[in-house]
Amino acid sequence: MYVVLQTSFLGDMILTTPLIARLAERGAVDVVATPANAGVLANHPAVRQVLVFDKRGADAGVAGLWRMAARLRECNAQTAYMAQGSLRTAALARLAGIPERIGFATSPGRMLYTSRVPFRRELHHAQRLWQLGSNLDDASAPTVRPSLFPGIVDMAQVDALLQANGVAAGEPLIALAPGSVWATKRWPSFDALAAQLANDDMLRSHRVVVVGAASDGPLARAVIEALRARGVTSAIDATGRLSLLGSAALLSHAKMLVTNDSAPLHLASAMNTPTVALFGPTVPSFGFGPLSERHMIVEQHGLACRPCHAHGPQQCPLGHWKCMREITSETVVAAVRNVVTHA
């Protein structure tokens, strides 16, 4: 009996699914998740149950930690895998009385682990997490792709959205994901990209659909207005209209996705949707690049200030934001054409 503790960002939970699937080959797996990332595990055949830990809300503070530890103790887990490495998460597993606690040797909570696994910076993070469930002397790490399982309701959401917008069966879609919770990760030229897609001989036949959270609505409207200015009225604003797994289901319909370094990138990896990923303040070598079979990464090489942050600051520390501002829409269109051509 195993428990995986992953209380970090949505993308991290998606990248944890290869570890969960690996453990499920040996026994039942429960997962401790946050309210924000729990939903992505719905319907997953490798997950027995999800325990929601609202660490910034109802379960905040020492009292909340004790309550969650009591719930976790009822699972009777023998081994905890610390996919999120904070001291609080490690304390949760320890307070729950889980005898074996496995995590990375570099994690802040490592003093409370019973086994420490080397954090291999050269690997993709999905591979690093997968290795937590491997033999500690196993130096190999296969290429692993995350897995998600949209349900009937999620797929019905997508079908209704496409039907309401008159999308014909087999009509090619290009998905754009202009949002990110980290301001400096948001490439500012998605509207210019949309305008160029409308004028491109190869790509103008593809319907544009904008994906993201409800908070990404203004970015979506900028894209749609740019297309309307060129006579294209068929673009779809899907921001805030789908569940997390509904967004994954929509991406499975798309010919490709253009995205920042944000959660939709990892949704696309799980659905094996061809991807063009834009990196600015962060770099793919952090271990969070696309895992789709067909993908391209667009970034500004030669900037001494890159990378400037583990996630991406809210403002450019140097004030120029060249890492994203100098990525041209022409460069991104060329990447889109390349990925579509090799479909």
N, C-alpha and C positions, 0 to 999 in steps of 0.2 A: 504494500500500500504506500503510495507516494503523494506528496503535495508539492506543487510548484508555486512559488511566490513571485508574482510579477506585478508590481504596483507602480510601474513607470508609465511611459507614454504609450499611446495606441500602437504606434509602429513597433515598439519593443514587444508588445504582446503578440502581434502578428508574427514577429521573428522568433518568438518562443515556441510556436506550434511544432516545429520539427523536434524539439526536445520533448514536448508533451507526447507526440506520436511515438517517439522512441521508447519512452517510459511505459506507455500503454501496451507495448508488446510484452511487458513483464508483469503488469498488474494494474489495478485501478488507480486513476490519477485524478486528484482534486486540484483546483487552481484557486489561489487567492488573487483577486483582481480588484481594480478600482471601479467606481461607477462608470467612469469614462471608457474603460477598455474591456469591461466584462462582456458587453453585448457581442463582441466580435467572435466569441467562443460558442455562441448558441449553435446547436445542431452538430457540434464537432464530435465525431464518434470516439475520439481518444479521451474525452473529458467526462468524468463521472458526474461531477458537480462543480459549480463555481461559487466560491464564497466571496461576497463583496465586502471589501474593507474600505470604508469611506474615511480615509485617513485625514482628509482636510475638512471633513464635515462632521457627521454624526459620531464617527469613531476617533475624532481628534483627541489628543492628550493621553495622559496615563490611563484614565478610566476607560477610554475607548480601546486602548491597546489591550487591557486586561479582558474586556468583553470579547474582543476578537480572538484572543488567545484561548478563551474558554470554548468558543465555537470551534476553533481549529482542533482543540484537544479531542473533541467528540469524533473527529474523523479517524482517530487511531492510526495516524500515519507513522510509519517507522523511519521514513527518510524525507527530508525537505531539501528541495533544490532551490537555491537562492538566485533566481534569475534577475532579481533586482537586489543590489548589494548594499543598501543602506544599513546603518546600525539599527534603526527602528525595525526594519523588516527582519533582521537577524534576531533582535530581541523578541519579536513576535513568535518566531519558531522556537526559541529557547523557552519562553514562558509557556508555550503550548506543550512542553515536555517531549518534543520530537527528538529521539535519541541521536539520529544521524542527520547532520546539517552540512550540505555541500555547496560551496560557492567559490568565486574567484579569489585567488590569492591577493589581488590588488583592491578588493572591495573594502569600504569603510567598516563593514560588519564582520570582517574576517576573524576577529578575535573570538567570536562566538560560534565559528564553524568547527566541525569535527574533521572535515577534509577540505583541503584547499587545492583548487585546480589552477594551473597557470593560465593567465590571461594572454592569449596569443594575438597580438595586435595586427599581425599580418593576415588574419582570417576575417571573413565576413562575420558580422555579429551573430547571424543565424547559425553559422558553423561553431562559433565560440560557445553559444548556449547549448547546442547539440552535444558538445564535448562534455558538458557538465554531467550528462547521463551516460557517458562512455567510461570504459576502464581508465583509471587515472594515468596508466602508463601507455595509453593509446595515443600515439603521436599523429595519427592520420585523422583527417576530417573530410568527408565527402562533400561535394556540392549539394546543399539541401535547399529546397524551396518550401516556403511556408504553405500552409493549407487552410482554407476557409470553406464553409459549407452553408451558403445561402439556403434558406428554407422556402417553403411554399409561399408564405406571406411576402418575403423579400422579393421573390421572383415575380409575384403578382404585382407588387409595386412598380417594378420595372416595366412589365408588360403594359400596365395602365398608362405609365408615363409615355412610352413610345407610341402607343395607340392614340393617346390624346394629341400627340404632336404629328400624327400622320406618317410615322416612320414605316416604310414598307419592309417586308421580310427580306433580309439580306442586304438592305441599304447600308453602305459603309459609314461608320461613325468614327470621328476623331474626338477623343475626350481631352479636355483641357482642365487642369487643376491649378488655378492661379494662387491658391491660398496657402497659408502656413501660420501657426501660432507665433512663429519667430519672424519679426518684421523684416529683417535683413535677408531672409531666405526667399522672400517673394520677388521673383523676377518682375520688373515693372512694365514689361512690354508684351503681355499676353494680348492686349487689344491690337497692337501692331502685327503680331503674329497672325491673329484671326483675319485681319485685313489682307495679309499676304496669302493666306490659305484660299481666300475667296478669289484671288487673281491668278492662282497657280493652275496651269493646265492639267496637271496630274491630280491635284488635290481638291479642286473646286467641287467635284462630285461627292465629296464626303460631307456628311452632315456634322456640324460642330455641336457637341454637348458639353456644358460646363458642370463639373462635379465639385463637391465640397460641402462644408457646413453652412448653416444659415448665415453665419457671420461673414461668409465669403460672397454674399449676395451683391454688394457693391462692385466687387471685382468681376463677377459674372455679368452684371449689367454693362460694364464698360466694354467687355468683349462683344456682347450682343449689339450694342450701339455701333461699334466699329464695323460690324458686319452689315447692319442695316444701312449705314452710310454708303455701302457698296452694293446695295440692292438685294442683300441676302436676308431673308426674313424667316428662315427655317431653323435657326439655331435654337437650342433647347437649354434652358436654365434649370438644372437639376439640383442646385445648391439648396440644402435644407429640406429636400423633398423625399429623401430616401433614408432608410436605416443604414448603419455601417455595412451590414451584409447586403443590403439592397444596392449600395454603391459598388460593392464587389461584383454583384450580379450584373450591374450595368456595364462595368468594365469588361466583363467576359463577352459582351456583345460588341465591344469597340474594336475597331481595326488597330488602334494604338492609343496611347496616352502620352501627353506632354505634361510634365509635372515638376514642381520644385522638389527639394529634398524634404518631403513631408509624408504624412500617412497614406495618401493615395498611391504613392510610389510602391509602398509595401502591399497595399491591396492588389495592385496590378501584378506584383511578383507572385502573390498567392494564386491569382487567376491566370498566370502566364500570359498576360496581355503585353504585347510589344510596347516598349517604353522609351521615350526620350526624357532623360532626367537632367535638370539644371542645378548645378552646384555653384554656390558663391562663397559665403563665409565658412562653410564646412567643405570637406573633401571626401571623395569616395573611400579613401584609404582608412577613414575612421571605421569602416565596416558596415555602412548602411546604404550601399548602392543597390541598383536594381538587380533582381535575380531572374527576370523573365529570360527565356531563351534568346529572344531578339531584343536588344536594347542598345542605346547609345547614350553616352554622357557628354554633356556640353558644359564647359567651364573655361574660365580665363586662366591660362597658364602664365607663369612668369611674374606673378604678383607676389612680392616678398611678404606681404601682410596676410596671405592666405596660408593656412586657416587661421582665423582670429578667435574662434570660440568653439566649444564642444557642440553647441546646439545652434548658435546664431544669435548675436545680440539684438536688442530692439533697435539700436542705432549703430551705424558704422563707427568704430572707435576713431578712425582718421577723418571722418566726415565726407569721404569722396564716393564710397560704395561702388568702386570700379568693378569689383568682382561680379556684380550683377548688372550694373548699369551699362557696362561695355559689352555685354553679350547681345549681339544684334539679332533682330528677328530674321534676317537673311540667313544667319548661321543656323538658327533653329529650324527654319524651313528646310534647309539642306539636309539636316539630320532626319527630319520627318520623312523627306523623300527617300533617303537612304533606307530607313527602316521599312517603309511601305514597299519599296522596290524589292527588298529581300524577303518579303512575306512568303 
